[in-house]
């Protein structure tokens, strides 16, 4: 019985060895064959034979196991049952054999799946050997290197499919190879855009899909806009606002008055996007999307045909897939090529790659076989006719004539085939051209994602008749991607785009002047020409854009001519980068006809233009709807150029004040208007007679004015009350009217004295005040009782302003945020490392006695 148990334990092993010996018997007998033939014979061993053999033995052993209790053994005598432990061993052997059969069935699946990859690896090795043996002295190592890379990649795929038992070999070489493969393939993780089912089974995807379904249709389309941008890209709120306005994704009706910021907040709350914060910790104006969320958004965008994406999640220039298309950086021809058929052929060749090479190799092999067969047939005929030389000569002549005839027929057929081929290609070209034109006519959006030279063909550009959003410029906030066009002739095609609502050339160089066809865009709402550094003038046809509400000319540093027709844009609400130049005919007076203008940005390049005097307020008081104003001085508006323009002949002359006598100088000292935070007293221009009268009134020992003089307060007298237009400045200057400004941004102001209309009395609605650079020496108030209503104050690069934290609090009691950058004389402010101080909680009242930390 012990021998029987031993045989049972070795049954499966012996069966497998027997089958292996039987399968390999023929290969062992042919010891003279090559290694390749041995490999072929080994691959032909079917796993099914092993499974059938083991299954038959399993059935036999199972039948014996059922009969085992009835058997008797010599050790126990006739009729005694088999011991219990021995019966148990027999059952265990049956179970183990059944397990082996099941595992071999799995191996049979591996054999089926690995047969094609192994053949592919064999062909890869043959290609490498062929390249190395074809010309050993001049090996094309680049081609060989590429083939080796393909071979290793294919072998890695096969290794990944091998059973775990074969991968965990104890061989040192096997462990070394596996370790090498792991290190090389560690950086080549599968793309989440290519891994089907990687997200669908998880709870994250279900939660994401549930939140996505709660959005409205327009909100869904707004969210899908983030899909075309690269991972972790920072997208500005300005760009999204323009885009959504161009495609009418944001309703402006009374029933739905959601702003862009409210829509973005709806996306931030569930985690679709996240805001980009500044260094100070405050919320910026840009948003970005997590890569995993973007992966899911790209899938949803594919389903909605919202642009076209490749297998790696990148937007593609593929035509006919969607009514929205991107411009991306690419090499070689594209769908925008003039010869569309040539592009289609080139792309087909590029896609085939190695398959085409293999196909050509197979074709060459077949042709060579045919040639060999023809040569053999000719040799056979020659041998046959050698017995009769005359007959052979005659037959050979006939054969040559027949061959020439066939060659002539072949040449004729070749020419006919070429003509037919050319005719067919011409028909295909016309069909593809018609299809491409039809596609462009129905295109809705063209967005430049990464193309550096967005110069489109003049033949195709005018075909986009129904396009709504044409974004050719740069969308990134930084200018790292240089963009340029050599010829702007293609822009003449704008005349056909009557439905265009948003047009952007942001950051594109090489455009000196827009074509006259810009005036044909009757439905244009937004024209973005920001940072077009070579733009020198606007055409007068821009005045024909009756529906234009937003015009951005900022950072166009060479722009020096703006037509007066700009005043005809009655719908214009935002004008940025308006240039005041001696060469430009359009002035601020022309702009006063823009009744809906809410935001104005001015760049001053004219030495004669100034806003210092009180009369200059007339420039802005005539704007009925203006609430945001930005004024910046360029090269022509600096203080040095202003002084040179005003007093070119007084270079060596003394000032008028220096001509006054000692008494007049003393009187001039008392004609000071107190300004909180000023480092120097401010002298006022006036005649000597008025100064003397004012000084005399100020020296009244019995009045209160003497005390006010000593304390530095405003000098008040009957002269100021009765003579408002005299040289001395009154506590409350008479101004034409109040301005409705809510935001005022002044940059590079050339004078130390700020504009006289820049006082709280005139700017009662002002909530945001910005000073950046320049020579200004103080922030004025008319008297000590007046306070600013400003809530946000930003001071940058101001070296002349001298004030401390207490003065800031007294002058700006409603202040909620202060930003101070490179202002060395503004001291004791409790700002953080970024120069920012703000109220931490909404509604917190600022303590007047707050001390800096």
C-alpha positions, 0 to 999 in steps of 0.5 A: 500500500505504501508503494501505491501511495508513492505512485499516486504522489508521482502520477501527475509528474510522470504523466507530464514527463511522458507527454513531454518526451513524446512531444519532443521525440522527433526534435531530438532525433534530428540533431543536425537541424538548426536552432530555429527549426528546433524553436519552431518544433517546440512551438508546435507542441499543443497544450491540448495534448497534455490537457487531454492526457491528464484529464483521461488519467484524472477520470481513471483515478477518480473511478478508482477512488470511488471503488477504493473502500471495497478493495482489500489489502494484503496487510489487513486481510480480505474484506478489510476496508482501506485505512482512512488516511490512505483513502484521504491521500487518494482523494487529495491526489484527485483534487491536485490532478484536477487543479493541474488540469485547470491550470494547464487550461489557463496556460493554453490561453497563454499559448494562444495569446502569445503566439502572435507576439512571439512571431512579431519578436522573431520578425524584429530579430530578423530585421535587426540581423538583416540590417547588421549583415547587409553592410557590416562596414557601414551600419545604419546605427540609427535605424538599428537603434530604433529597431532595438527599441521596438524589439525591447518594447515587444519583449516587455509586453510578452513578459508582462503576460507570462505566468507568475511562476515563470517570472519568479525564477531563482535564476540570477540572470532572470532576476537581473533582467527583470530588475532592468526591465522594471527600472526602464519601464517605471517611467512609462506608466500607462496614460489615464486617457488610454486606460479604459475602465480605470475610473468607471468602476470607482466611487470617485467617477460616480461622484464626479458624474453625479455632480456634473449632471447637476449642472445646466447645459450651458454650465456643462459647456462652460466647464468643457472649455477647460479641456483644451488647455494643458494639465495644470494650465492657469486660465484667466477669468478674462479669457473665459469671459470673452470665450463664453460671450463669443459662443453665447454660453452665458445668458444675459437675460433678466431671468438668468443674470449669472456673472462669470465669477458666479459661474466659476464659483459654482465650478470651484465649490464641487472641486471641478476647478480651483483658484490660483492664489497670489503669493500674499494668499489672496485669490487671483484672477486665474483658475486651473484644473486637477489632472485627474479631473481634466482626464474625466473632462476630456472624456466628456468633451469627446462624447460631446464632440467639444473639440477633438482629442488624441489618445493622450488627451491632447487637442488635435487639428483633425478636421470633420470631427467637431465644429470646434477645432484647435491650432496646435504646434505640428511639423509637416503638412496638416489639414490647412495645407493647400494640397489636401490630398497630398496631406492625406497621403503623407499622414497615411504613410506616417501612420503606417510606419513599420507596417509599411516597411514590412509590407514592402519587404513582403512585396519585394519577396513575392516579386523576386520569386516571380522573377526567379520562376521566369528565369527558370522557365527561360532556362528550361526552354533554352535547354529544350531548344539546344538540340536544334540550333535553328529551331532554338534561334527561331524560337528565341527570336519569337520569344524576344518578339513576344517579350517586346510586344508584351513590354510595349503593351505593358508600357501602354497599360502603364501610361493609361494606368497613370492617366487613370490614376491622375484622373482618379487623384484629381477627382479625390482632390476635388471631393476632399476640397469640397468636403473641407470647404463645407466643414470650414463653412460650418465651423463655430470656433477656432482656438490657437492652443500652441501654434507659434505662427498662426498664418492661415492659407488665404484660400481657406481663411475666408471660408469660415463664414459662420465662425463665432470665436476666432482666437489666433493669439496667445492665451497664456498670461506670460509671453514665453511663446513668441508668436508672429506672422509674416504676411497679414494678407490672410486677414482680408478674409475677415470680410466674410465672417459676419457672425464673428463675435470674438476676435483675438490677435493677442501677442502676435507680432508682425501686424503693423495695421489691420486690414480695412476688412475689419469693418465688415465684422458687423456682429463683432463684440470683442476685439482683443489686440493686446500686446500686438507690439508692432501695431502702429495704427488703427484703420478708420473702418474700425468705426463701423463696428457698431456692436463692439463693446470691448476693445483692448489696445493695451501694451501696443507700444508702437500704436501712435494713430487712432482715428476719430471714427472710434467715437462712433462705437456707441455700444463700447463699454470697455476701451483699454490702451487708448493713446493720447499722442501728438500724431493721433487725431482722436482725443478724449473729447471725441470719446465723450460721445461714448455714452455707455463707456464704463472702463477707460485705460489711457496711455499718454505719449503727449508732452502737452497733455496734463491732468494736474490743474483743476480744469483737467477734470472736464476731460472725465466729467463728461463721461456719463457712465465711466466708473473705472479709469486708468492713466499711464504715462509713457516715454513722451509724458515723463516729467523731464520731457514735460519740463523741456517742452514747457520751458525750453528757453529757461534752462539757465534762468532763475525761477519766478520765486527766486526773483521775489524779495525776502518778504515775499519769500516769507509770505510764500512760506505761509501760503501752504496747503496742508497735505496729510502724509506729505514730506514737503509743504506744497507752495502755491502760485499766486501774485504777491498782492494776494499773498501779502493780504493773506499773510497779514490776515494770518498774523492777527494775534487776536484771532484763531488763525495764528494758532492754526498757522502754528499747527500747520492748518489751512489759512482761512481769511476773508480774502479766500472767501471773497476771491476764489480764483486768486492765487491762494488755494482755498480749503474747498476748491471749486470743481465742475462736478463730482466724478462717478469713478469707483476705481482710479489707477495712476501709473508713472505720474510725472509731477510731484503735485498730484492732480488738484481734482484728486480729493475726496470731495470730487471722488466720493464714490471711489473704492479702489485707488492705485498709485504705481511709480512716478514722482508723486509726493503725497496723497491729497485731501482738501482739509483735515475733516475730509476722509477717503471712502477708499477700501483698497489702496495699492501703492507701488514704487513710490519713493517720495511719499512719506507717511506712517500707519496712523496717517493711513488709518486717519486718511482712509478709515474704510480701508480693507486692503493695503498693498505696499511695494517698494515704498521706503518712506511709508512706514510702520504698516502691518503688512506681511512679507508680500507687502499686503495688509487686509481685514481678515474677516468680512465686516471687521471694523478697522481700529483707529488705534491699531498698532503695527505688528 
